[in-house]
Amino acid sequence: MQQNEKSLDEIVKACLTNTQFFGIIKDISRMENTKRYELRRKASILLDKENGIDREALRFYYLVTEEGVAEEILRRIKLDERKT
């Protein structure tokens, strides 16, 4: 399984159990691409690339701010909800 696919699956699972996490993804999905890249830039300034937790958070923000990724996560959540 591709690394991004694994990460997307983990994010979907997290969103299904954590409403705040889900809210972040919804907010990002509503942003224009310029705002997404601005968020990415701010995250890279605030988060310490040497700290393991910050590095994971930065990786998360880089992934979910890519064009179409937040929307794909929401689509997968919707599909998962239909299964249950």
C-alpha positions as CSV (number, residue, x, y, z in Angstrom):
1,M,0.0,0.0,0.0
2,Q,1.3,3.4,-1.0
3,Q,2.3,5.6,2.0
4,N,-0.2,8.3,1.2
5,E,-3.0,5.7,1.0
6,K,-2.1,4.4,4.4
7,S,-2.0,8.0,5.8
8,L,-5.4,8.7,4.2
9,D,-6.9,5.6,5.8
10,E,-5.5,6.6,9.2
11,I,-6.9,10.1,8.8
12,V,-10.3,8.7,7.9
13,K,-10.3,6.5,11.0
14,A,-9.3,9.4,13.2
15,C,-12.0,11.6,11.8
16,L,-14.6,8.9,12.5
17,T,-13.7,9.0,16.2
18,N,-12.7,12.6,16.8
19,T,-15.1,15.4,15.8
20,Q,-12.4,18.1,16.2
21,F,-10.2,16.3,13.7
22,F,-13.1,15.9,11.4
23,G,-13.8,19.6,11.7
24,I,-10.2,20.4,10.6
25,I,-10.7,18.4,7.4
26,K,-14.0,20.0,6.7
27,D,-12.5,23.4,7.2
28,I,-9.6,22.7,4.9
29,S,-12.0,21.2,2.2
30,R,-13.7,24.6,2.1
31,M,-10.5,26.6,1.5
32,E,-9.3,27.8,-1.8
33,N,-5.9,26.4,-2.9
34,T,-4.2,29.7,-2.0
35,K,-5.5,29.5,1.5
36,R,-4.4,25.9,1.8
37,Y,-0.9,26.7,0.8
38,E,-0.9,29.6,3.2
39,L,-1.9,27.2,6.0
40,R,0.9,24.8,4.9
41,R,3.4,27.7,5.0
42,K,2.3,28.7,8.5
43,A,2.4,25.2,9.8
44,S,6.0,24.8,8.5
45,I,7.0,28.0,10.3
46,L,5.3,27.0,13.6
47,L,6.1,23.3,13.8
48,D,9.6,22.0,14.7
49,K,10.8,19.6,12.0
50,E,13.2,18.0,14.5
51,N,10.5,17.1,17.0
52,G,8.7,13.8,16.2
53,I,5.2,14.9,17.0
54,D,5.6,18.2,15.2
55,R,7.1,16.4,12.2
56,E,4.1,14.1,12.0
57,A,1.7,17.2,12.3
58,L,3.6,18.9,9.5
59,R,3.4,15.8,7.4
60,F,-0.4,15.8,8.1
61,Y,-0.8,19.4,7.0
62,Y,1.3,18.9,3.9
63,L,-0.9,16.0,2.9
64,V,-4.3,17.4,3.6
65,T,-3.6,20.8,2.0
66,E,-2.8,19.2,-1.3
67,E,-5.5,19.9,-3.9
68,G,-8.4,17.4,-3.6
69,V,-7.0,15.4,-0.6
70,A,-9.4,16.8,2.0
71,E,-12.3,16.2,-0.3
72,E,-11.1,12.6,-0.9
73,I,-11.0,12.1,2.9
74,L,-14.6,13.4,3.3
75,R,-15.7,11.1,0.4
76,R,-14.1,8.1,2.1
77,I,-15.8,9.0,5.4
78,K,-19.1,9.2,3.7
79,L,-18.5,5.8,2.1
80,D,-17.5,4.3,5.5
81,E,-20.7,5.7,7.1
82,R,-22.8,4.0,4.4
83,K,-21.2,0.6,5.3
84,T,-22.4,0.8,8.9
